[in-house]
């Protein structure tokens, strides 16, 4: 199983302190702002905004924060205009990284990402240097203990391309154009949808068997995710289950 998905699950289970929660709320607000900028302030006609609001509510972002973010995105409330930026990089052991950010200052964001990579054994590459190793797909994340056979049947009926089952969640994948339809169909079939999002999914992986290297990669990904402008980090590392257990114990 590619490490980026499993690491996200583990971090969610471990919970978030106040500082991390504040960073999460800022990230959720930025996504709402950009979704509004790109598609308008009406959630019914803007799937990305509707998904961002649903995710924000599920994570506990107050309604007043959501409303303020929409006003900023629509221009009704003053605020810096954000733009989407993608960076590609290598980490320790040749791990590939696709880093997505929402920023009002490209120079600041690039400098922060470059400095973080440099400190932890990584380096920033040119756009396209690792992107060819990934597919940009739609992901619908489901909550609950799920019956795999039923999930497979329903996912296929909803034009999904694949899925991954975790302990108490699942990720169902489709092409970008099919994301809204997949999310709606799974909701109609009474699944609890945590979020629908776009994600970079690796076509090949790098297995990390050295505990020191694995820890370094996890630390790098976490530090990148903690940067103020970064929205997501996708990577292609894989860690054997027995090593995972020792790393997160």
DRENDOTI-442053 format. One record per residue (C-alpha): residue in three letters; chain; z, x, y. Coordinates in Angstrom, 2 decimals, padded with zeros to 5 digits. Layout:
# DRENDOTI-442053
ATOM residuo cadena      up    east   north
ATOM     Ala      A       Z       X       Y
...
***
This chain:
# DRENDOTI-442053
ATOM residuo cadena      up    east   north
ATOM     Unk      A  000.00  000.00  000.00
ATOM     Unk      A -000.97  001.44  003.38
ATOM     Unk      A  002.13  002.62  005.16
ATOM     Unk      A  001.66  000.91  008.52
ATOM     Unk      A  002.17 -002.58  007.07
ATOM     Unk      A  005.18 -001.63  004.98
ATOM     Unk      A  006.81  000.25  007.86
ATOM     Unk      A  006.47 -002.83  010.07
ATOM     Unk      A  008.18 -004.93  007.40
ATOM     Unk      A  011.04 -002.45  007.03
ATOM     Unk      A  011.60 -002.22  010.79
ATOM     Unk      A  011.73 -006.01  011.06
ATOM     Unk      A  014.28 -006.24  008.24
ATOM     Unk      A  016.50 -003.57  009.81
ATOM     Unk      A  016.67 -005.59  013.01
ATOM     Unk      A  016.40 -004.49  016.63
ATOM     Unk      A  018.97 -003.21  019.11
ATOM     Unk      A  019.01 -004.36  022.74
ATOM     Unk      A  016.80 -001.51  023.97
ATOM     Unk      A  014.20 -002.07  021.25
ATOM     Unk      A  014.30 -005.82  021.87
ATOM     Unk      A  013.65 -005.25  025.56
ATOM     Unk      A  010.62 -003.12  024.65
ATOM     Unk      A  009.41 -005.84  022.27
ATOM     Unk      A  009.71 -008.49  024.99
ATOM     Unk      A  007.71 -006.30  027.38
ATOM     Unk      A  005.01 -005.84  024.74
ATOM     Unk      A  004.83 -009.58  024.07
ATOM     Unk      A  004.60 -010.32  027.82
ATOM     Unk      A  001.77 -007.81  028.28
ATOM     Unk      A -000.21 -009.44  025.48
ATOM     Unk      A  000.19 -012.85  027.13
ATOM     Unk      A -000.91 -011.43  030.49
ATOM     Unk      A -004.07 -009.85  029.07
ATOM     Unk      A -004.90 -012.88  026.91
ATOM     Unk      A -004.71 -015.01  030.05
ATOM     Unk      A -006.81 -012.55  032.05
ATOM     Unk      A -009.53 -012.60  029.40
ATOM     Unk      A -009.61 -016.24  028.35
ATOM     Unk      A -007.84 -018.37  030.93
ATOM     Unk      A -004.41 -019.97  031.21
ATOM     Unk      A -004.99 -022.95  028.91
ATOM     Unk      A -003.65 -022.13  025.41
ATOM     Unk      A -005.68 -024.95  023.85
ATOM     Unk      A -008.93 -023.31  024.86
ATOM     Unk      A -007.74 -019.72  024.45
ATOM     Unk      A -006.87 -018.81  020.86
ATOM     Unk      A -005.64 -015.34  021.72
ATOM     Unk      A -003.24 -016.76  024.31
ATOM     Unk      A -002.09 -019.50  021.95
ATOM     Unk      A -001.38 -016.91  019.24
ATOM     Unk      A  000.42 -014.65  021.72
ATOM     Unk      A  002.66 -017.52  022.84
ATOM     Unk      A  003.45 -018.52  019.25
ATOM     Unk      A  004.37 -014.93  018.38
ATOM     Unk      A  006.47 -014.58  021.53
ATOM     Unk      A  008.41 -017.76  020.78
ATOM     Unk      A  008.98 -016.68  017.17
ATOM     Unk      A  010.43 -013.39  018.45
ATOM     Unk      A  012.72 -015.18  020.90
ATOM     Unk      A  010.96 -014.44  024.21
ATOM     Unk      A  012.41 -016.95  026.73
ATOM     Unk      A  010.08 -019.69  027.95
ATOM     Unk      A  010.50 -018.55  031.57
ATOM     Unk      A  009.18 -015.09  030.60
ATOM     Unk      A  006.18 -016.68  028.88
ATOM     Unk      A  005.44 -018.84  031.91
ATOM     Unk      A  005.75 -015.87  034.27
ATOM     Unk      A  003.39 -013.78  032.14
ATOM     Unk      A  000.77 -016.56  032.21
ATOM     Unk      A  001.09 -016.80  036.01
ATOM     Unk      A  000.60 -013.03  036.30
ATOM     Unk      A -002.42 -013.12  034.02
ATOM     Unk      A -004.02 -015.96  035.96
ATOM     Unk      A -003.38 -014.27  039.31
ATOM     Unk      A -001.02 -017.00  040.51
ATOM     Unk      A  001.80 -014.46  040.57
ATOM     Unk      A  001.45 -010.92  041.85
ATOM     Unk      A  001.25 -008.20  039.25
ATOM     Unk      A -000.75 -005.14  038.28
ATOM     Unk      A -003.98 -005.89  036.40
ATOM     Unk      A -003.79 -004.63  032.83
ATOM     Unk      A -006.67 -003.34  030.72
ATOM     Unk      A -007.05 -002.70  027.02
ATOM     Unk      A -007.43  000.94  025.99
ATOM     Unk      A -007.82  002.48  022.53
ATOM     Unk      A -006.95  006.05  021.57
ATOM     Unk      A -007.67  007.83  018.29
ATOM     Unk      A -005.65  010.73  016.97
ATOM     Unk      A -004.58  012.82  013.99
ATOM     Unk      A -000.99  013.23  012.86
ATOM     Unk      A  000.63  015.62  010.37
ATOM     Unk      A -001.17  016.07  007.03
ATOM     Unk      A -004.40  014.72  008.55
ATOM     Unk      A -003.07  011.16  008.93
ATOM     Unk      A -005.42  009.12  011.12
ATOM     Unk      A -004.04  007.02  013.97
ATOM     Unk      A -005.58  004.23  016.05
ATOM     Unk      A -003.39  003.52  019.08
ATOM     Unk      A -003.95  000.42  021.21
ATOM     Unk      A -002.44  000.09  024.67
ATOM     Unk      A -002.37 -002.30  027.61
ATOM     Unk      A -002.05 -000.36  030.83
ATOM     Unk      A -002.43 -000.39  034.60
ATOM     Unk      A -002.77  003.41  034.68
ATOM     Unk      A -004.99  005.11  032.09
ATOM     Unk      A -003.97  008.60  033.16
ATOM     Unk      A -000.27  007.90  032.66
ATOM     Unk      A -000.82  006.28  029.28
ATOM     Unk      A -003.04  009.08  027.98
ATOM     Unk      A -000.56  011.71  029.15
ATOM     Unk      A  002.37  009.96  027.44
ATOM     Unk      A  000.46  009.59  024.18
ATOM     Unk      A -000.79  013.18  024.26
ATOM     Unk      A  002.72  014.53  024.89
ATOM     Unk      A  004.22  012.49  022.06
ATOM     Unk      A  001.55  013.62  019.62
ATOM     Unk      A  001.97  017.26  020.63
ATOM     Unk      A  005.74  017.21  020.09
ATOM     Unk      A  005.43  015.80  016.58
ATOM     Unk      A  002.51  017.66  015.05
ATOM     Unk      A -000.37  015.45  016.14
ATOM     Unk      A -003.34  015.75  018.47
ATOM     Unk      A -005.45  013.33  020.47
ATOM     Unk      A -009.07  013.04  019.37
ATOM     Unk      A -012.26  011.66  020.90
ATOM     Unk      A -013.02  007.97  020.65
ATOM     Unk      A -014.70  007.51  017.26
ATOM     Unk      A -013.09  010.56  015.66
ATOM     Unk      A -011.03  008.45  013.24
ATOM     Unk      A -012.19  004.91  013.99
ATOM     Unk      A -014.85  005.12  011.29
ATOM     Unk      A -012.02  005.22  008.70
ATOM     Unk      A -010.83  001.73  009.72
ATOM     Unk      A -012.10 -001.85  009.85
ATOM     Unk      A -011.11 -004.13  012.74
ATOM     Unk      A -010.01 -007.33  011.03
ATOM     Unk      A -008.09 -010.54  011.63
ATOM     Unk      A -004.64 -010.86  010.08
ATOM     Unk      A -002.53 -013.96  009.58
ATOM     Unk      A  001.08 -013.14  008.74
ATOM     Unk      A  002.96 -015.72  006.67
ATOM     Unk      A  006.68 -016.15  006.15
ATOM     Unk      A  008.53 -017.25  003.01
ATOM     Unk      A  008.64 -016.65 -000.72
ATOM     Unk      A  005.09 -017.44 -001.77
ATOM     Unk      A  003.44 -018.24 -005.07
ATOM     Unk      A  000.73 -015.61 -005.44
ATOM     Unk      A -001.70 -017.76 -007.45
ATOM     Unk      A -001.49 -020.60 -004.95
ATOM     Unk      A -001.82 -018.20 -002.02
ATOM     Unk      A -004.92 -016.63 -003.58
ATOM     Unk      A -006.53 -020.05 -004.10
ATOM     Unk      A -005.73 -021.24 -000.57
ATOM     Unk      A -006.78 -017.96  001.02
ATOM     Unk      A -010.15 -018.04 -000.70
ATOM     Unk      A -010.68 -021.66  000.36
ATOM     Unk      A -009.94 -020.59  003.94
ATOM     Unk      A -012.55 -017.78  003.79
ATOM     Unk      A -010.03 -014.94  003.64
ATOM     Unk      A -011.27 -011.57  002.41
ATOM     Unk      A -008.00 -010.21  000.96
ATOM     Unk      A -004.22 -010.44  001.17
ATOM     Unk      A -001.02 -008.45  000.67
ATOM     Unk      A  002.22 -009.89 -000.64
ATOM     Unk      A  005.59 -008.48  000.47
ATOM     Unk      A  009.12 -009.52 -000.44
ATOM     Unk      A  009.36 -012.52  001.87
ATOM     Unk      A  006.13 -012.36  003.88
ATOM     Unk      A  002.40 -011.99  003.28
ATOM     Unk      A -000.61 -010.80  005.24
ATOM     Unk      A -003.93 -012.60  004.79
ATOM     Unk      A -007.08 -010.88  006.11
ATOM     Unk      A -010.42 -012.10  007.38
ATOM     Unk      A -013.18 -010.93  009.71
ATOM     Unk      A -012.48 -011.22  013.43
ATOM     Unk      A -014.68 -014.28  013.87
ATOM     Unk      A -012.76 -016.13  011.16
ATOM     Unk      A -009.24 -015.49  012.46
ATOM     Unk      A -008.74 -018.77  014.31
ATOM     Unk      A -010.13 -020.81  011.41
ATOM     Unk      A -007.98 -019.00  008.84
ATOM     Unk      A -004.83 -019.47  010.90
ATOM     Unk      A -005.53 -023.19  011.41
ATOM     Unk      A -006.36 -023.80  007.75
ATOM     Unk      A -003.22 -022.07  006.48
ATOM     Unk      A -001.11 -024.09  008.93
ATOM     Unk      A -002.79 -027.25  007.65
ATOM     Unk      A -001.78 -026.22  004.13
ATOM     Unk      A  001.86 -026.07  005.32
ATOM     Unk      A  002.26 -022.29  005.40
ATOM     Unk      A  004.62 -020.88  008.03
ATOM     Unk      A  002.43 -018.66  010.22
ATOM     Unk      A  004.42 -015.92  011.96
ATOM     Unk      A  001.44 -014.64  013.91
ATOM     Unk      A -002.31 -014.27  013.94
ATOM     Unk      A -003.58 -010.98  015.31
ATOM     Unk      A -006.30 -008.35  015.22
ATOM     Unk      A -005.53 -005.15  013.30
ATOM     Unk      A -007.16 -001.88  012.33
ATOM     Unk      A -007.12 -001.68  008.52
ATOM     Unk      A -007.81  001.70  006.82
ATOM     Unk      A -010.60  002.03  004.28
ATOM     Unk      A -009.02  005.13  002.74
ATOM     Unk      A -005.49  006.52  002.75
ATOM     Unk      A -003.61  009.81  002.78
ATOM     Unk      A -000.69  009.93  000.33
ATOM     Unk      A  002.42  011.63  001.68
ATOM     Unk      A  004.58  013.07 -001.09
ATOM     Unk      A  006.53  015.70  000.87
ATOM     Unk      A  009.68  014.02  002.31
ATOM     Unk      A  009.67  016.21  005.42
ATOM     Unk      A  006.04  015.39  006.23
ATOM     Unk      A  006.58  011.69  005.52
ATOM     Unk      A  009.59  011.62  007.83
ATOM     Unk      A  007.61  013.43  010.53
ATOM     Unk      A  004.78  010.89  010.31
ATOM     Unk      A  007.17  007.92  010.45
ATOM     Unk      A  008.95  009.44  013.45
ATOM     Unk      A  005.62  010.02  015.21
ATOM     Unk      A  004.47  006.43  014.63
ATOM     Unk      A  007.81  005.07  015.83
ATOM     Unk      A  007.81  007.23  018.97
ATOM     Unk      A  004.27  006.15  019.79
ATOM     Unk      A  005.20  002.49  019.32
ATOM     Unk      A  008.16  002.99  021.66
ATOM     Unk      A  005.94  004.11  024.55
ATOM     Unk      A  005.89  001.53  027.31
ATOM     Unk      A  002.13  000.91  027.34
ATOM     Unk      A  001.48  001.00  023.58
ATOM     Unk      A  000.91 -002.34  021.85
ATOM     Unk      A  000.20 -001.20  018.29
ATOM     Unk      A -000.33  001.85  016.09
ATOM     Unk      A -002.46  001.65  012.95
ATOM     Unk      A -002.48  004.52  010.47
ATOM     Unk      A -003.78  005.39  007.04
ATOM     Unk      A -000.80  007.08  005.41
ATOM     Unk      A  000.61  005.96  002.11
ATOM     Unk      A  004.08  006.74  000.76
ATOM     Unk      A  005.11  006.36 -002.91
ATOM     Unk      A  007.74  003.66 -003.48
ATOM     Unk      A  010.45  006.04 -004.69
ATOM     Unk      A  010.07  008.15 -001.55
ATOM     Unk      A  010.14  005.03  000.65
ATOM     Unk      A  013.51  004.11 -000.83
ATOM     Unk      A  015.01  007.50 -000.01
ATOM     Unk      A  013.55  007.55  003.50
ATOM     Unk      A  014.86  004.13  004.59
ATOM     Unk      A  018.18  004.20  002.71
***
